């Protein structure tokens, strides 16, 4: 069996994988929703959905650092990685001993492609098609809803110490654009560090729930530098998880826009 991942790397497997290690939380959730939970043998400590999964599977580390000895004991048929969430060093080390599928998701089109690839890779094409169809239905409905809504300027914060925001060429920025949010840091690639006392003027400062868990004390910290900008908390999983969580994302985006309109 021969497949390709999203980096166009060839994956050669003697049979459909039966033992899977997933090093990406959103992809772990996708596997479960594809009906593959029983085939998952290893996950990261950040694979928090579904909630009970970490109590049933071997934790092999995080997304940036893994226990290779634990992976060896699990003897996986394939390891699922991501170009952005996992380090080059980790991937280079693992691919010497294991078959890897590496995802690269920056747009919804990429997300749909990944779901299709998993469908083929694990022979669950029908379920993969169902998930994609549900996401596309939500996307279509939301695009109709948001079409006449005003474009709002935003800064989307992902980290503290140092202060970091989502820039351009990211999945987060792609979803911000679909939401009619103009990312004022779009011209800076990936996830730039910024000086909080030089925060650009925006309609809304968006504080994400992950990877850094922003809370009220951080809102108070930013407030002196926000000027007339309003500050709002957003669910980071809906803006950065690109698997089956997208089925719920567009309803969340609609509710978020309604909340922002009320506070405008």
C-alpha positions as CSV (number, residue, x, y, z in Angstrom):
1,X,0.0,0.0,0.0
2,X,1.4,3.4,-1.0
3,X,0.1,6.8,0.2
4,X,1.3,10.4,0.3
5,X,1.0,12.8,3.2
6,X,0.5,16.6,2.9
7,X,4.2,17.2,2.3
8,X,4.0,14.8,-0.7
9,X,6.1,12.3,1.2
10,X,5.5,8.7,0.1
11,X,4.3,6.3,2.8
12,X,4.6,2.6,2.2
13,X,2.7,0.2,4.4
14,X,2.3,-3.5,4.1
15,X,-1.3,-3.3,5.3
16,X,-3.8,-0.9,6.8
17,X,-2.3,0.5,10.1
18,X,-3.6,-1.2,13.2
19,X,-1.4,0.6,15.8
20,X,-1.4,4.4,15.7
21,X,0.6,7.0,17.6
22,X,-0.8,10.5,17.3
23,X,1.4,13.5,18.2
24,X,-1.2,16.2,17.4
25,X,-4.2,16.8,19.6
26,X,-6.6,17.9,16.9
27,X,-5.7,14.8,14.8
28,X,-6.2,12.5,17.8
29,X,-9.7,13.8,18.1
30,X,-10.3,13.3,14.4
31,X,-9.1,9.7,14.7
32,X,-11.7,9.0,17.4
33,X,-14.5,10.6,15.4
34,X,-13.4,8.5,12.4
35,X,-14.1,5.4,14.6
36,X,-10.4,4.6,15.1
37,X,-10.1,4.9,18.9
38,X,-9.3,1.2,19.4
39,X,-6.3,1.5,17.0
40,X,-4.8,4.4,18.9
41,X,-2.0,3.2,21.1
42,X,-0.1,6.4,22.0
43,X,-1.0,10.1,22.3
44,X,0.5,13.3,23.8
45,X,-0.4,14.9,27.1
46,X,-2.1,17.6,25.2
47,X,-4.6,15.3,23.5
48,X,-7.5,16.4,25.8
49,X,-10.4,15.4,23.5
50,X,-12.2,13.2,24.1
51,X,-11.8,13.9,27.8
52,X,-11.3,10.3,29.0
53,X,-8.8,9.3,26.3
54,X,-5.6,10.1,28.2
55,X,-6.7,7.6,31.0
56,X,-6.9,4.8,28.4
57,X,-3.9,5.4,26.2
58,X,-0.1,5.6,26.7
59,X,1.2,9.2,26.9
60,X,4.4,9.4,24.9
61,X,5.2,13.1,25.7
62,X,4.2,16.4,24.3
63,X,4.0,17.9,20.8
64,X,7.6,19.2,21.0
65,X,9.3,16.5,23.0
66,X,8.6,12.7,23.2
67,X,9.7,9.6,25.0
68,X,11.1,7.6,22.2
69,X,11.4,4.6,24.5
70,X,7.7,4.6,25.1
71,X,7.0,4.8,21.4
72,X,9.4,1.8,20.8
73,X,7.4,-0.3,23.3
74,X,4.2,0.6,21.5
75,X,5.6,-0.6,18.2
76,X,3.3,1.6,16.0
77,X,2.5,0.9,12.4
78,X,2.4,4.7,11.8
79,X,3.0,7.9,13.7
80,X,0.9,11.0,12.8
81,X,2.7,14.3,13.0
82,X,2.2,17.9,11.9
83,X,4.7,20.2,10.2
84,X,4.0,23.1,12.6
85,X,3.2,21.5,15.9
86,X,6.1,19.0,15.9
87,X,9.7,19.9,15.6
88,X,11.9,19.2,12.6
89,X,14.3,17.4,15.0
90,X,11.6,15.1,16.4
91,X,10.4,14.2,12.9
92,X,13.9,13.6,11.6
93,X,14.6,11.3,14.5
94,X,11.3,9.3,14.2
95,X,11.3,8.8,10.5
96,X,14.5,6.8,10.7
97,X,12.6,4.1,12.5
98,X,8.9,4.5,11.7
99,X,6.4,5.4,8.9
100,X,5.2,8.9,9.4
101,X,2.3,10.9,8.0
102,X,3.0,14.6,8.3
103,X,0.1,17.1,7.9
104,X,0.4,20.7,6.8
105,X,-2.8,22.6,7.3
106,X,-3.1,26.3,6.6
107,X,-6.6,26.5,5.0
108,X,-9.9,24.7,5.2
109,X,-9.0,23.1,1.9
110,X,-6.0,21.6,3.6
111,X,-8.2,20.4,6.4
112,X,-10.5,18.7,4.0
113,X,-7.6,17.1,2.3
114,X,-6.2,15.7,5.6
115,X,-9.6,14.2,6.5
116,X,-9.7,12.5,3.0
117,X,-6.1,11.3,3.4
118,X,-6.9,9.7,6.8
119,X,-10.0,8.2,5.3
120,X,-7.9,6.4,2.7
121,X,-5.0,5.6,4.9
122,X,-7.2,3.9,7.5
123,X,-9.9,2.7,5.2
124,X,-12.7,4.7,6.7
125,X,-13.5,6.7,3.6
126,X,-17.3,6.7,4.3
127,X,-16.9,8.2,7.8
128,X,-14.3,10.7,6.5
129,X,-16.7,11.8,3.8
130,X,-19.5,12.3,6.4
131,X,-17.3,14.5,8.6
132,X,-16.2,16.6,5.6
133,X,-19.8,17.0,4.5
134,X,-20.9,18.2,7.9
135,X,-18.0,20.7,8.1
136,X,-18.7,22.0,4.6
137,X,-22.4,22.5,5.5
138,X,-21.5,24.6,8.5
139,X,-19.0,26.6,6.5
140,X,-21.5,27.3,3.8
141,X,-24.1,28.4,6.3
142,X,-21.6,30.7,8.1
143,X,-20.3,32.3,5.0
144,X,-23.9,33.3,4.1
145,X,-24.4,34.6,7.6
146,X,-21.2,36.6,7.8
147,X,-21.4,38.0,4.2
148,X,-23.0,41.3,5.2
149,X,-21.3,41.7,8.6
150,X,-18.7,44.5,8.9
151,X,-15.0,43.7,8.9
152,X,-13.4,44.2,12.3
153,X,-9.8,44.8,12.9
154,X,-8.3,42.4,15.4
155,X,-5.1,41.2,17.1
156,X,-5.2,37.5,18.1
157,X,-3.0,36.7,21.1
158,X,-1.6,33.2,21.5
159,X,1.1,33.6,24.2
160,X,2.4,35.6,27.2
161,X,6.1,36.0,28.1
162,X,6.8,36.9,25.4
163,X,3.6,38.4,24.0
164,X,2.9,36.6,20.8
165,X,0.1,36.9,18.2
166,X,-1.1,35.0,15.2
167,X,0.4,36.4,12.0
168,X,-0.2,35.6,8.3
169,X,0.1,32.2,6.6
170,X,-1.5,30.4,9.5
171,X,-4.7,28.4,9.9
172,X,-5.7,30.9,12.6
173,X,-5.4,33.8,10.2
174,X,-7.3,31.9,7.6
175,X,-10.3,31.4,10.0
176,X,-10.0,35.0,11.1
177,X,-10.5,36.1,7.5
178,X,-13.5,33.9,7.1
179,X,-14.9,35.5,10.2
180,X,-14.5,39.0,8.6
181,X,-11.7,39.8,11.0
182,X,-8.8,41.8,9.6
183,X,-5.7,40.6,11.3
184,X,-3.5,43.7,11.8
185,X,-0.4,41.4,12.1
186,X,-1.1,39.5,8.9
187,X,1.9,40.9,7.2
188,X,4.2,39.3,9.8
189,X,4.5,35.6,9.1
190,X,3.6,32.8,11.5
191,X,3.6,33.8,15.2
192,X,5.5,37.1,15.8
193,X,6.5,38.5,19.2
194,X,5.3,42.0,19.8
195,X,5.9,44.8,22.3
196,X,2.7,45.2,24.3
197,X,3.3,49.0,24.7
198,X,3.3,49.2,20.8
199,X,0.0,47.3,20.4
200,X,-1.6,48.3,17.1
201,X,-5.0,49.9,17.3
202,X,-7.8,47.4,16.6
203,X,-11.5,47.0,17.2
204,X,-10.9,43.9,19.3
205,X,-8.0,42.3,21.0
206,X,-8.8,38.6,21.0
207,X,-7.3,36.5,23.8
208,X,-7.2,32.8,23.0
209,X,-7.8,30.0,25.5
210,X,-4.8,28.1,24.0
211,X,-2.0,27.4,23.7
212,X,-1.7,30.0,26.5
213,X,-4.7,30.1,28.8
214,X,-5.5,33.8,28.9
215,X,-7.7,34.9,31.8
216,X,-9.0,38.1,33.4
217,X,-5.6,39.0,35.0
218,X,-4.1,39.1,31.5
219,X,-7.0,41.3,30.2
220,X,-6.2,43.7,33.0
221,X,-2.5,43.6,32.1
222,X,-3.3,44.5,28.5
223,X,-6.0,47.1,29.2
224,X,-3.6,50.1,29.8
225,X,-2.2,49.5,26.3
226,X,-5.4,48.8,24.5
227,X,-6.6,52.4,24.0
228,X,-10.1,52.3,22.6
229,X,-9.8,48.6,21.6
230,X,-12.1,46.2,23.3
231,X,-10.8,42.9,24.7
232,X,-12.6,39.6,24.2
233,X,-11.8,36.0,25.1
234,X,-12.1,33.4,22.4
235,X,-12.0,29.6,22.3
236,X,-8.7,28.8,20.7
237,X,-9.6,25.2,19.8
238,X,-12.2,26.5,17.3
239,X,-9.6,28.8,15.7
240,X,-6.7,26.4,15.5
241,X,-8.0,22.8,15.6
242,X,-8.4,21.6,12.0
243,X,-10.0,18.2,12.4
244,X,-13.5,17.1,13.3
245,X,-13.8,20.0,15.8
246,X,-14.6,22.1,12.8
247,X,-18.0,20.5,12.8
248,X,-18.8,22.7,15.8
249,X,-16.7,25.7,14.9
250,X,-19.0,27.6,12.6
251,X,-21.8,27.7,15.1
252,X,-19.3,29.0,17.7
253,X,-18.2,31.7,15.2
254,X,-21.7,32.9,14.8
255,X,-22.3,33.1,18.5
256,X,-19.0,34.9,18.9
257,X,-19.9,37.5,16.3
258,X,-23.3,38.1,18.1
259,X,-21.5,38.6,21.4
260,X,-19.0,41.0,19.8
261,X,-21.8,43.0,18.2
262,X,-23.5,43.3,21.6
263,X,-20.3,44.7,23.2
264,X,-19.5,47.0,20.2
